[in-house]
Structure formats: structure tokens, C-alpha cells
Amino acid sequence: MAAEQDPEGLAARPLLTDLYQATMALGYWRAGRARDPAEFELFFRRCPFGGAFALAAGLRDCVRFLRAFRLRDADVQFLASVLPPDTDPAFFEHLRALDCSGVTVRALSEGSLAFPGVPVLQVSGPLLVAQLLETPLLCLVSYASLVATNAARLRLIAGPEKRLLEMGLRRAQGPNGGLTASTYSYLGGFDSSSNVLAGQLCGVPVAGTLAHSFVTSFSGTEVPPDSMLAPAAGQGPRVDLATCVEGWLERVCAHLGLGVQEPHPGERAAFVAYALAFPRAFQGLLDTYSVRRSGLPNFLAVALALGELGYRAVGVRLDSGDLLRQAQEIRGLFKSTAARFQVPWLESVPIAVSNNIDEEELARLAQEGSEVNVIGIGTSVVTCPLQPSLGCVYKLVSVGGQPRMKLTEDPEKQTLPGSKAAFRLLGSDGSLLLDLLQLAEEPPPQAGQELRVWPRGAQESRTVRPAHVEPLLQLWVQDGQLCEHLPSLAESRAFAQLSLSRLSPAHRRLEHPEPYQVALSEKLQALVDRLSAGGSP
């Protein structure tokens, strides 16, 4: 796997924002409030895809954005062109001097389980700057978390043994969407991606072989410039692979009950060409013409010819038809051919499948007894068709140390006021009991101590006695400086899988799951009630 690099040029820029952030910035500055201390929270209101969990993702991108945040002269000039022409020039000088040196960020660790209402990010700093960060941070967190969660669902369906390949770059919403999808589907549990740039910039393992165009480009009349291949061990004479393949084709066709003229010669020539280029990584794409009458016998002839030289084919791929049934049939033919020619390794050659695989088809391919080993998924992972947006929001919760609350006509859109801390309460067996939100000024809950809490959406309080307590929001950036080492993508991926393993089966269930409980402390609930009734903080 390649080392991660800083993908400069692909990260968000300050003007990747909504115009009203700039108009509000002018309003704050004109009112003399640009430097008022403020705190915002980024969270979502409902778990995606009808599930009971989400995975938090995008933190590393957010930190990279914050550390590089600076309005260039061209940025300020453009803002001047879209704001009123009589705007005080001193405002634009203020913008030129902005950075995130006064910004502090607390957040869930990347790969953490996230639940509705619990902050994924807490951003505190000067009001004007913290407001300008809203849209870019939402953009960086929302899609990354959605894709990671979608990938996690697909991993849960596939189970731990099937290898999942993300191959959706050509279906993604633009280049940056493709890079984000490849990166965070890996975090969510996929094994690799076809996206080469995600490998170079983000360290995602990359995988891929050949397409139907490679196969159809050959007619069978081509003469390789050099069809000689040395044994895998490096000792012994070189062998003409094409000639060897023709010899094996007769034996394979006899075994399969086919005429030697039935397998397509162009397909065979393509396989030979690919095998000469990748003798240690030969894989056959079987369905260009006919799997049973052409792709399979051509693959077997090349694989067995390579086997004589000490090489082992790494797999076959199917991209059409009933993938489960075909995989069963191919495995049976691999076994019978392995027995016929005394080549045991052929029995276990991996079978990869692709072709618009969604959750329903994935469940079918992953069922017990399936002979499918590798599953390539594109559209269904990168476009998140079951839910195209996570719906994250970024809301002001405090200004000048005073709590702020949005009441609104829609109770679901009411916000929770005040600077807060968040904790995950666990039972003695390590099971997750609930997430607790409380005011930052309150002492943290203690293991073994009975607490009275108010579950969100409930009319009454309840008591809980946690055996373990975990703080959720970690300090990552303080006054613009990174204060914790950011885990690598691979480390965050491992943490995500660990996090998912802690969910109960009822919460992990993808259809009709039991909602996970998020609760408020008594003091936070009292503040909500007071502000809702029109009282002062």
C-alpha cells in the first residue's frame, strides 16, 4: 500500500462556500462582533439508510483545510465583486488577515460510531471565522461519513471473508467525489479500490485487471513480438506460451466436451497477451463471448500452461448474468479439471464478480455456500442510492459564553444549546448503553455512579449506572495548532471495524434496527426547557 500524501489542489478552499457566509461575515464585522467568541456544532439528525448508526469520517480533510485556511488576494477581489460596491474597504483588509489561529476543534475520532444529535465536530473561535467554516466543513464531513457508512453496511452484508473492491470512479459525482468515495469506502470496510489516485494520495490499496475492450481488441491473428516465457523459478529454458496454450486447449476442450473451434481465438490471444505481461497475476474475464464455451476453456488453457511453468493464476471475473449460479458452476468445473489434470491449486482459484451489485444482490452473493470470493461494487457504493445525503448541519450553540438555541416551528430542527461534552456509557460486558450529552461545565459521569438522564424524544427521565464511561470528543486542534497525531487511513479503517463490532445485533441490523439511545443530562435538559419557554440562559 502506498504511503499517504497531502493531496494539495484537491482539498477544499475558503471560497468553496455559500455566499451567505460572506454576507453574514460582513454583517458581523459591521456590527463589531467579528471577534466574539463562538462555538458551533456539526451533527446530523437521523441515521442514514434507515439504519441505527453512522461512521464519522472526514476529520483529516477538515484539519488539513483549517491549517491551510487563508483568503488569497484573488479570493478577496472576487468577494468584493459580489458584495455591495459601497462595502467598506477595511472589511476586505480584515478578510486578508484571516486564518484559523484562533480556532479550536474537538471531534469524534475518524471511524467512530456516530449517532443523531451527538456532535461530530465542535468548532470554537472568533464568530466571523467560525461562521465562514460552516459550508466547507459540512462538505468535507457529510459525504465522507455517508460513503463510509454505506461501505460499512455493505461490509456487514458481505461478512468478513468476502473481499470487496470499490470500482465506482466512473460513476462518481465528479473527480473529487470519486476520490472521496474511494478513500472513505476503504475506511468503511472495503479492501481496495480501482482508483489509482486514491492509492497515490491516500494510501488506499489499488486493484484491477482488464476490461472487455482489451479482450475484443484481439482477433486471434495477432503475433506477439515475444511469446517466450521463462519458468517462475527462473531456471530452465524459456517456453513459447502461445504454443503451449494451444496444446492445453485441446485437452481442456476434450474434458469439457467442447469442440476445439468453439472458444474464441481473439479472446484466447488476449489472455495470452495478458499472461505474458502478468504471468504472476493472470486473471481471466470470462463473459466477453460465452462463459461456458469460450471464456472458461480459454482461461483454463492459459492457466494450465502457466501452471506448467510454476505460475498460478490469481482468479477469474464475471460481469454479467446470474453471478451466483455461474460461480457455482465454474467452481465445479475448476474442481473437476483440477482432478483430471492433477493440479490441486486450480480448485481454489478466486472467483470475482461485478455488475451493478446492490445490497440485495450482495446478500445473495454472500449467502452460505456461495463460491464467490471477490465482489466489485461501483454505483451502489459511490452514489449511495438509498440516501444521497447525510443531512449534516452546523449550528451555533454559544456566543460570548452564553448558550444559543434555535427554536423553529419544527421540533426536529430545534438545537441543543450551550458548550457541551459527550460520553459513551457502557455496561459491564462492554455493551453500548447510550451516548450522553451534558454541559461542558458539568463534572463527567463516573463509572458505577447512578445517573438520571433524559433520552431524546422521551417524555420521562430514566436512571442508568454505567460500568464504563468513554469521552467521545477529542481535542484535535487548539488555537489553529494540531495537538494530536492524526491516525492513518488504515488505522482509522481498523478502528471503524472495531467500533462496528461493539454494536449490538439489534443496533447493527440493517432493516428495522433498534434505535440507539442518545440522552441529555438533567442540567442540559433543564436549560433546553428554560430556553424553549422563552426564559433567559
N, C-alpha and C positions, 0 to 999 in steps of 0.2 A: 504494500500500500504506500502511495506517495505521501511525503510529508505535506502538512498543510501550509499554504502560503496566504499572504494577505491579498485578497482579490481586489486590489485597487482598481478603480474605474467601474466596478460592478456594485460597490456599496452605495447606500443612499446618500444623497447630497442635501444640503439645507433647503433648497428650493423644491425638493420632492415633497411638496406640502400643499395644503389648500389655501386659497387666497385669504380666507377669513382669519387664518392665523396671523397674517401680516397686518390685516386691518385691526385686529384686536391688539397686536403689538403696538401699533400707532396709538390706539386708544389708551392703553396702559401708560405709555410714555407721556402722552399729553396730559394725563391725569396725575402725573408724578408718582406712579405706582410701579414702574418698571422693575425696581429692586425689592419690592415687598417679598418677604419670604413666603413661599407657597409650596404646597405638596399636592401631587396628582397621583392617582392610581389607575393602572391599566388592568382590566379584568374582562371576563365575559359573563354573560347572564345565563346561558344554557349550554349544556354539554352538546357537542356536535354529534350528528348522525343518529340521534335518538339513543345514544349510549349514556353511560353514567360517569365517564371520565374524559379527560383530555391530557395530552402531554404538553408541557411548557417547552417552547423552543424559540430560538431567535436571539437569545441573550448575547451571544458572542457578536452577532451582527450589530446589535444595539450598542454594545460597548465600543466597538470599532467606530461606529458612527459618531458617538458622543466625543470620543477622543480626537476625532478629526474635524469636529464641527467648527466651521468658520465661514462667514459670508465673504466671498471674493468681491472685488470691485465690480465685475460683470453682474454678479447676483444683485448687488445693491442698486446698480444702474437699472436693472430690469424692474426691480420693485419700485423705483422712482417713476418708471414709465407707466405703471398700472395703479399707483396711488394718486390721490388728488394732486394736481400740479402746484397747489399752494402749500403743500406739506413743508413744514419747517426743515431746512437742510440739516439742522442739528440732529434730527431723528435719524437720518441716514448715516451721520457720523457715529451715532450710538450703535447702529447695526454693524458698522465696520469693526467696531471694537469687541463685538460679542464673541464669547466662547463658552465652554461648559466648565470653566474653572470653579464655578460656584455650585455645580450640580452634584447631587448625591443620589445614588441608585441602590435600592435594595430589591432583591428579586428572588423568585424561585430558581433553584439550580436547574440548568438545562437538562431535560429528560425527566423532571419531576412530574408526578401526578398533579393535575390542577383541577379545581372544581369551581362551580359558579360563585361569583362574588368574592372569591379569595384573590387578592392582588397577585398578578403575575410579575408586575413591576410596580415599585413605588419610586416616584421621581420627585425630589425636593430641590429647591433652588430659587433664584430670582424669578418672580412671576412671569416677566416677559419672555425669558429664555425657556422656562419650563413649558409655557404655552406653545412656543414655536416648535417644541419637540413632539407635540402630540401626533401629528399625522405620520411623520417618518417612523416613529416608534410603533404605531399601530400597524403600519405597512410591514415592518420588519418582523413583528411578533405574530400577527394574526394568521398569515398564510403559512409561515413556518410551523406554527403549532397545529394548524388544521392538517397539513400534509403529514406531520409526524404522527398525529392521532390516527389518521386514515391508514397509514402504513402499519401502525400498531394493531389496528383492527384486523387488517389482512394477515399479519403475522399470527395473531391469535387464532384465526380461522385455519391457517395453513398448518399450525403446530410447529414444534421446534425442529423437526427433521427436514422438512422441505426447504430447498434453497429458493429464495425469492430474488429475482432480478428486476430492478426498475428499468424500464426501457421506454419512457414516455416523453423524451425530449421533443420529438417531432409533433407531439400532441399538446405540448405545454403552452401556456399563455405567454408567449414571448421568451426571449433568451434569458432574462433574469428570473422569470417564473420557472423556466426549465432548470436553471441552476439551483434555485431554492428547492424545487421538488426533489431533485436528485440528492441533494445534501440531506434534507430532513426526512426523506423516506428511508435513508440509511439509518439515521438516528432512531427512527420509529421501529426498526427491526428488519429491514431488507438487508440482504447480504452484499449486494453490489449494484452497480448502475452501468448502463451503456454510455453514459455521458462522460466523455473524456475530459472536458473542462472541470467537471466536479472532481475528477481524480486529481488533476493538476493543482487546482486551487484549494480544495477542501479535504483532500486525502481520502476520498471515497474509493473503495476498491472498484475497478472497472472490469467489465467482461463483455464479450461479444465475439461472433464468429463471421458468418456470411449471410447474405440475403439471396432471395430468389433471382435477383438480377445477375449475380455472379454465376449462378447455375445456367440461366438461359443465355448468357453471353457466349457459351461454348456450344459448338455444333457437333463436335466429335472428330472433326477433320484437322484440328489444330495439332501441330507437332511441337512439343515442349522443347525449348532450347537445350535443356539438360534434364533428362528424366532419370538420371542415375542418383541413387541414394545409398549412403553408407550405413552400415548397421548402427544401432543405437549405442552399442558398447564402444564404437569407434575402431574396432578391429575387424579385419576381414575385407573381402572385395566389395566394391560398390555394385549395386544391383539396379537393373532397369526396372523401375517401379511400374511403369505403364505396361510393360510386357508381363510382369508378374501378376498384375491385376487381371489381365485378360485370362491368364491361366486359372486364377481363382474364380473368375466369373463363371466359367463352365461348371466347376464343381458346385458352386453355390446355387446356380440355376437348377442343376440336376437335383440337389437336395430340396429345393423349394418347389419343384415341379413346374418350372418355367422354361420357356424356350430361350436360348441364349440371345436371340434377337429382340426380346421384349424390353429389357432395360435400356433406357435412352442413352445413346452413346455420348451426347453432349453433356448430360448430367455426370456420366462417369468421367469424362475428361475434366470437368470442373472439379470433381472430388480428387482426382489425381493431382491436378494443379495445386489445390489447396493442401493436400497431404505433403507435396514436395516443399511447399512454403512452411508448413507447420506439422512436421512429422510427429512431434511430441504433443501436439494439441489438435489432432484431427477430429473434427465433428461434422456429421453429415446432416444437411437439411433435406428431409425425405419427401416432402409433399409437392415438389415443383411440378411433377408429371403424375405419377401414381406411386403411392407409398408401397403397396404390396408388390407391384410388377416392375417397378423401376428403382425408386429411391432406396428401398431396403436391400435388394440384391447388389446394387452398385456400391452402397455403403459397406456391405459385408465383404465384397471382393477387395475393396481398398483396405479396410481394417485388417483383414486376414493377411494381405500382402505386407502391410506394415508390421503385423504381428510376427511374421517370419524374420523380420529384421530387428526384433526386440522392442518395437514401439507399441504403445497401447492407445487406441482411440479413446477420446475423452467423452464422447456422447453423440446423441442424435437429437434433432429437434423436429417437432411437428407444429405446423402453423395453421391448420385447417381441419375441418371435420370433427368427428366425435373423439376428442382428445383422450378421454379416459379409456374408451374401448380400444382405440388404436394402440395406446400404450400397453394395454394388457396383451394384445396380440403380438406386438413387437417383442415384449419380454419373453413370451413363449417361444417365439422364433429364435431369439438370442440363445435361449437355453437349449433348444434342440440343435441349433448349429454348433454351439459350444461342445455339446456331447458328440455330435457327428465328427467334428474335426479335432477333438481333444484339445480345446483351448478354453479352460475354465474361466479365464478373465472376461470373456465375452458375455457371460451370464449377467454380470453386474454393470455393464456399460450404462451410464446415466441416460435417462430419457428426459429431455426438456420439452416444454410445451409453451405456446403463446397463442394469442388470437382473441383480443377483446375480452379478457378474463375479468369478471366482476366477482363480487362477494359470493353470489350464489354458485357460479361455476367453480370458484376456488374451493368452496366447501365440498363440492362433488369430486374435484381432483384430489383433495386431501383426505378423502374418506379411507377407512381401514381397507387394506388390500390393494390400494391404488399403486400402480407401478411407476407413476410419475415422480421424478426426483427433483427437477428444477422447473420453476414456473416463472415465466416472464410476464410482467404486468406493466402496461403503459397508461392508457387513458384513465383507467379506474383508480390509479393512484395519484397521478399528477393533477387531474381536473377535479377530483373529489366530487363526483357526480351526485352523490346522495345529499351533499350540502356544500355549496360553493363558497361559503364564507363562515368564519367562526363568529363573527359579530362582536369582536372585542371593542371596548370603549375605554376612554381616557378621561377621567373625571376629577375635577377639583374637590379636594376634601378638607383643605385647610389653607387659610391666608393669615399671615401675621400671628400665627399660633392659635387662631380661632377657627373652630370647625365650620365647615360649609356643607350644606346638604341640598340637593336638587329634589324638590317635592314632586312636581309634574302632575298631570292628570292621569297618568298611567302608573299604578303602583309598582309594576315590574321595573320601571325606569327610575324609581327613586334610588338615590345613592346613600351610602353609609358614610356619615360624617366623621371627621377627625383623623389625626395621625394614628395609625393602628399597627399592632403586631399580630402575627398569625402563628398558630401552633397546631400540630397534628397530634391528637390524643390516641394512644394505642392501648390495647388490652394486654393482659399478662402473657398471652400467646403470640404477641406481636401483631395481632389483627388491628386494622384501622377502625377506630370508633367514630371519630368525626374530626373536622377541622374547626378550630375555634378562632374567632376574630375578637380582639379586645383593643381598648385604647392603649396607645404606647406607654402612657403613664402608669398603667396598672402593673402590679407585680406579675411575673409569669406564673402560669399554673404549675403546680408541683405534683410529681408522681405520688400516687397514694392519697392525695388530697381530694375530698369531695367538692365538686363544683356545681353551681347552679347555672345553667346555660339556657339560652333561648334559640331553639332551632329555627332557622329561617323558614317562613311560611307557616309556622305553627302558632296556635293561639295560646299555648301554655308553655311554661318552662319545664325543664327536666333536670335531674341530677346525674352526674357522671363522675366516676372515680377512675382516672386513667392509671395504668400501671407504668406507662412510659409517656414522656412528652418530648416532641421534637419541634424546635423552632423552624419555621418554614422560610422566612425571608432573610436572606444573607446579604451582608453589606459587600457590594462588588466595586462600587465607585464612590469615592469620598472626595468632595471638592475637586472633581474632574480627574482624580488620580485613581488608577486601578489599584485596589488594595487586596485582591485575592487572585491567585493564579486561576485562569480560566481553563477548565478541563478541555482536553482534545475532543474532537468529534467522536472518536472511537470510545473514549472514556464516557462521554455523555450517552452514547448508544448503550453501553453496558449498564449504566445507571438507569436508563429508561426501562430496560428489560427487568432489572431488579425491582424497580418501582411497580411495574405491572404485575410481577409475581406476588406482590404483597396484597393486591386486591382480592377480596373475597370472590368466590364464584358468582354470587348474586350481583355484585357490582361489575364484574368483568364480563358478564353475559351481554351479548351484543344486541339482542332483541328483548324488549321489555325488562330491562335490568332494574334492580332496586336502586333508587336514588341514593347517592352518598350524602350524608348529613353535614351541613355547614351551620354552625351556631354562633350566636353573639354572647359576649359576657353580659352580666346584669348591668354593668355600668354603661356599656355601649348601647344596650337596648334602651336604657333609661334616657340616654342622650337622643337617640332616634325618636323616642316617643315625645320628648320635650320639644324638639325642633319641628316635628310633624304637627304638633298642636299650636305652633306659632310662637313658642317660647324662645328666650334668648339662650345662647350656648352656656 
